[in-house]
C-alpha cells in the first residue's frame, strides 16, 4: 500500500491555464507523481515552453491549446483529447484572472470577464470532461478555489464572488457525480508568490501585513500546492468528495 496510494502512473491529467504560475506548479507535481500532464493555455508559445521545461526534467507532458471561454473549442478539444491522447482521468480547473478596483467603479465588462474565466469555465470544462468520466464510472476533478471562496476583501469583489461560486459548484458537482465514482474537490490557496501577485509581494506594507496575519508568517511557494493536488488526484482520496482543502499557512483558521 503506502506510496501506491499516491501513484498517478498511467493517468492523464488535464490542467487548464497551466503554462505558468500555480497551474504550471500543479502540472509539475502531478507529472512528478507519474501522470502524463496535458498543459493548456491560449498562447502556443507559453504552452510549448512549459512542455519543454517539464520534458527536460524527465516528466511526461504534452500541450493542448484551447480557450476555456469558447464552448465549442472546449467541447471539441475534450473530445479530441479523449480519442487521440486517452481518457482524461484527472481534471484540474485552474484557469483564472484577477481584476482589482473599487466595486463602485467595477464595470459590467470587468465583472463578466472575471466570471467567465473563473467560474463559467469551471462549469464548461468540468461538464464536458465529466460526460466521459460518468461513462467510465471513474474520475477526479479538482477545482482551484481561493481563500476568497470564504473570506471577502476590498477591491476584489468580482474575484471573490467568482471563487465563492467555484466552491459551491464544486459541492454541487459532488452532489450529482459522486454516485458515478467521480470525486470532485477544491483546493483553496492562500497568498502565494506568483507572477500575478508580484506587485503585492513587492509591496512592503502589504507583505508585512500578510506575514503578521498568517500564522506561518510568510507567503506560500507555488510548489507547496503540489501535495494537495496529488492527494486529491490519487486513490488516497477516493472517499473524499465535495471538500475544499485550504492551503493557506493557517490564515483562514485564525482571527
C-alpha positions as CSV (number, residue, x, y, z in Angstrom):
1,X,0.0,0.0,0.0
2,X,1.8,3.1,1.2
3,X,3.1,5.2,-1.7
4,X,0.9,3.4,-4.2
5,X,-2.0,5.4,-2.8
6,X,-0.4,8.5,-4.3
7,X,0.9,6.9,-7.5
8,X,-0.5,8.5,-10.7
9,X,1.3,6.4,-13.2
10,X,-0.8,5.7,-16.3
11,X,-3.2,8.6,-15.6
12,X,-3.8,11.5,-17.9
13,X,-4.3,14.9,-16.2
14,X,-5.6,18.0,-18.0
15,X,-4.8,21.2,-16.2
16,X,-6.3,24.4,-17.6
17,X,-4.2,27.5,-17.5
18,X,-1.1,25.6,-16.8
19,X,1.7,27.2,-18.8
20,X,2.8,29.3,-15.9
21,X,2.3,30.1,-12.2
22,X,0.2,27.9,-10.0
23,X,-1.1,25.9,-12.9
24,X,2.5,25.0,-14.0
25,X,3.4,24.0,-10.5
26,X,0.4,21.7,-10.3
27,X,1.4,20.2,-13.7
28,X,4.9,19.6,-12.4
29,X,3.6,18.0,-9.2
30,X,1.1,15.6,-10.9
31,X,3.7,14.7,-13.5
32,X,6.2,14.0,-10.8
33,X,3.8,11.6,-9.3
34,X,3.6,9.7,-12.6
35,X,0.8,11.3,-14.5
36,X,1.0,12.4,-18.1
37,X,0.0,16.0,-17.9
38,X,-1.8,18.0,-20.6
39,X,-0.7,21.6,-20.4
40,X,-3.4,24.0,-21.5
41,X,-3.5,27.7,-22.3
42,X,-4.3,30.2,-25.0
43,X,-0.7,31.1,-26.1
44,X,1.0,28.3,-28.0
45,X,4.5,29.7,-27.2
46,X,3.8,29.6,-23.5
47,X,2.5,26.0,-23.8
48,X,5.5,24.9,-25.8
49,X,7.9,26.4,-23.3
50,X,6.1,24.8,-20.3
51,X,6.1,21.4,-22.0
52,X,9.8,21.7,-22.9
53,X,10.7,22.5,-19.3
54,X,8.7,19.6,-18.0
55,X,10.1,17.2,-20.6
56,X,13.6,18.4,-19.9
57,X,13.1,17.4,-16.3
58,X,12.2,13.9,-17.3
59,X,8.4,14.4,-16.9
60,X,5.6,13.2,-19.2
61,X,3.9,16.3,-20.7
62,X,2.1,17.3,-23.9
63,X,0.4,20.6,-24.8
64,X,-3.1,21.3,-26.0
65,X,-4.2,24.9,-26.8
66,X,-7.8,25.9,-26.4
67,X,-9.6,28.8,-24.9
68,X,-11.8,28.0,-21.9
69,X,-14.1,30.9,-22.9
70,X,-15.2,29.1,-26.0
71,X,-17.8,26.4,-25.5
72,X,-17.2,25.0,-29.0
73,X,-13.4,24.9,-28.5
74,X,-13.8,23.2,-25.1
75,X,-16.2,20.5,-26.4
76,X,-14.0,19.8,-29.5
77,X,-10.7,19.7,-27.6
78,X,-12.0,17.4,-24.8
79,X,-13.4,15.1,-27.5
80,X,-10.1,15.0,-29.4
81,X,-8.0,14.5,-26.3
82,X,-10.2,11.6,-25.3
83,X,-9.8,9.9,-28.7
84,X,-6.2,10.8,-29.5
85,X,-4.4,11.0,-26.2
86,X,-6.6,8.9,-24.0
87,X,-9.1,9.2,-21.2
88,X,-8.9,12.3,-19.0
89,X,-8.6,10.7,-15.6
90,X,-7.8,13.9,-13.7
91,X,-9.1,17.4,-14.5
92,X,-7.7,20.5,-12.7
93,X,-9.8,23.6,-13.3
94,X,-7.1,26.2,-12.7
95,X,-7.6,29.0,-15.3
96,X,-8.3,32.3,-13.6
97,X,-7.8,36.0,-13.7
98,X,-7.9,38.9,-11.3
99,X,-9.1,42.5,-11.8
100,X,-8.7,44.8,-8.9
101,X,-10.6,48.0,-8.1
102,X,-13.4,49.5,-6.1
103,X,-16.7,47.8,-6.5
104,X,-18.5,51.1,-7.2
105,X,-16.2,51.6,-10.2
106,X,-16.4,48.0,-11.4
107,X,-17.8,47.9,-15.0
108,X,-20.2,45.3,-16.3
109,X,-17.4,44.2,-18.7
110,X,-14.9,43.6,-15.9
111,X,-17.4,41.7,-13.8
112,X,-18.4,39.5,-16.7
113,X,-14.8,38.9,-17.7
114,X,-13.8,37.6,-14.3
115,X,-17.0,35.4,-14.0
116,X,-16.4,33.9,-17.5
117,X,-12.9,32.8,-16.8
118,X,-13.0,32.0,-13.1
119,X,-16.5,30.4,-12.7
120,X,-18.1,29.7,-16.1
121,X,-15.0,27.9,-17.4
122,X,-15.2,25.5,-14.4
123,X,-18.7,24.7,-15.3
124,X,-17.9,24.4,-19.0
125,X,-14.8,22.3,-18.9
126,X,-16.0,20.3,-15.9
127,X,-19.2,19.3,-17.6
128,X,-17.6,18.2,-20.8
129,X,-14.9,16.1,-19.1
130,X,-17.5,14.6,-16.7
131,X,-19.5,13.3,-19.6
132,X,-16.7,10.8,-20.3
133,X,-16.0,10.1,-16.6
134,X,-19.6,9.2,-16.0
135,X,-19.5,6.6,-18.7
136,X,-16.3,5.1,-17.3
137,X,-17.6,5.5,-13.7
138,X,-14.3,6.9,-12.6
139,X,-12.6,10.3,-12.4
140,X,-11.0,13.1,-10.3
141,X,-11.9,16.7,-10.7
142,X,-10.0,19.4,-8.7
143,X,-11.3,22.9,-8.9
144,X,-9.0,25.7,-7.8
145,X,-10.9,27.8,-5.3
146,X,-9.3,30.5,-3.1
147,X,-9.1,31.9,0.4
148,X,-11.7,34.3,-1.1
149,X,-14.1,31.4,-1.6
150,X,-14.7,32.0,2.1
151,X,-13.4,35.4,3.1
152,X,-14.1,38.8,1.4
153,X,-11.6,41.5,0.8
154,X,-12.0,45.0,-0.5
155,X,-11.0,45.8,-4.2
156,X,-11.6,42.2,-5.5
157,X,-15.4,41.8,-5.4
158,X,-15.7,40.0,-8.8
159,X,-12.8,37.6,-8.0
160,X,-14.2,36.8,-4.5
161,X,-17.7,36.3,-5.9
162,X,-16.4,34.0,-8.7
163,X,-14.4,31.9,-6.3
164,X,-17.3,31.6,-3.9
165,X,-19.2,30.3,-6.8
166,X,-16.5,27.8,-7.6
167,X,-16.8,26.5,-4.1
168,X,-20.5,25.9,-4.4
169,X,-20.2,24.5,-7.9
170,X,-17.6,22.0,-6.5
171,X,-20.1,20.9,-3.9
172,X,-22.9,20.6,-6.4
173,X,-20.8,18.6,-8.8
174,X,-20.1,16.2,-5.9
175,X,-23.9,16.0,-5.2
176,X,-24.6,14.9,-8.7
177,X,-21.5,13.0,-9.8
178,X,-20.3,11.2,-6.6
179,X,-22.7,8.4,-7.4
180,X,-20.7,7.7,-10.6
181,X,-17.5,7.3,-8.6
182,X,-16.2,10.8,-9.5
183,X,-14.5,12.7,-6.8
184,X,-14.9,16.5,-7.1
185,X,-12.9,18.6,-4.6
186,X,-11.4,22.0,-4.4
187,X,-8.0,23.4,-3.4
188,X,-8.2,26.9,-1.8
189,X,-4.8,28.6,-1.9
190,X,-4.0,31.5,0.4
191,X,-1.4,34.0,-0.7
192,X,1.2,32.6,-2.9
193,X,4.2,34.1,-4.7
194,X,3.5,34.0,-8.4
195,X,3.8,36.3,-11.4
196,X,0.3,37.5,-10.8
197,X,1.0,38.5,-7.2
198,X,4.4,40.1,-7.8
199,X,3.2,43.6,-7.2
200,X,1.7,42.5,-3.8
201,X,4.9,40.6,-2.9
202,X,7.0,43.7,-3.6
203,X,4.6,46.0,-1.7
204,X,6.3,46.2,1.7
205,X,3.2,47.4,3.6
206,X,1.1,44.5,2.2
207,X,3.7,41.8,2.7
208,X,4.2,43.0,6.3
209,X,0.5,42.8,7.0
210,X,0.2,39.4,5.3
211,X,3.0,37.9,7.3
212,X,1.6,39.2,10.5
213,X,-1.9,37.9,9.6
214,X,-0.7,34.4,8.6
215,X,0.4,32.0,11.4
216,X,3.1,30.6,9.1
217,X,4.4,34.2,8.9
218,X,5.2,34.1,5.2
219,X,4.0,33.9,1.6
220,X,3.3,30.4,0.1
221,X,5.5,29.0,-2.6
222,X,3.7,27.5,-5.6
223,X,5.3,24.1,-5.2
224,X,3.6,23.8,-1.8
225,X,0.3,23.2,-3.5
226,X,1.6,20.1,-5.2
227,X,1.0,17.7,-2.3
228,X,-2.7,18.7,-2.0
229,X,-3.2,18.2,-5.8
230,X,-1.5,14.8,-5.8
231,X,-3.6,13.7,-2.8
232,X,-6.9,14.8,-4.4
233,X,-5.9,13.2,-7.8
234,X,-4.9,9.9,-6.3
235,X,-6.6,6.8,-4.8
236,X,-5.7,8.1,-1.4
237,X,-8.8,10.5,-1.6
238,X,-11.3,8.0,-3.1
239,X,-13.8,8.7,-0.3
240,X,-13.1,12.5,-0.1
241,X,-15.8,14.4,-2.0
242,X,-17.1,17.9,-2.1
243,X,-14.3,19.1,0.2
244,X,-12.4,22.4,0.0
245,X,-8.8,21.9,1.1
246,X,-7.3,25.2,2.3
247,X,-3.6,25.6,1.8
248,X,-3.0,29.0,3.4
249,X,-0.4,28.7,6.1
250,X,-3.3,28.8,8.7
251,X,-4.7,32.2,7.7
252,X,-8.3,31.1,7.5
253,X,-8.1,29.4,10.9
254,X,-7.3,32.4,13.0
255,X,-8.5,36.0,13.6
